[in-house]
């Protein structure tokens, strides 16, 4: 039976393509759709807040925060069961290499878009601009302390999140195509931001019900 996109999928595709055309992005002209409203199941707000804090702590360790300080926060909140296998290996490594550190530092961008989804960040900047670490410090400072994850959290509505997901996965396609064709119109930095956002958003909408390390970002 042929795939028939919903009206919301069609509208998101048209909206995203319009935005990307104005910014001279490569456009995939054939029918290509992101997950539909009926398929997307948003994670619970407290689960999202916990994941954002873990991403923050992993990135802090990658950025030279002492290992014992990072582990103390995770131990205090008793959230080791929410830390992914790849993150556990990294956090328990006393001497991670520079490549691993760089990869985990990029997870700040995943944390940033989760904070946006949690209404902790008002405006989601275009991916040519990196996340604002100063703002993130203020948000995560309250979460790091005991009881910080027991507060009340809420997510933006599903429609808003899916709008951004649709745009993001088209940005990711454009960035990958740009690299394949050696066009150099999308910087490696921008491509990395988009990749992290796509990963986090697909996790947020429970795409394939995948665990954090296994989240697909195919385009």
Beta strands, then each sheet from edge to edge (+ up, - down):
end
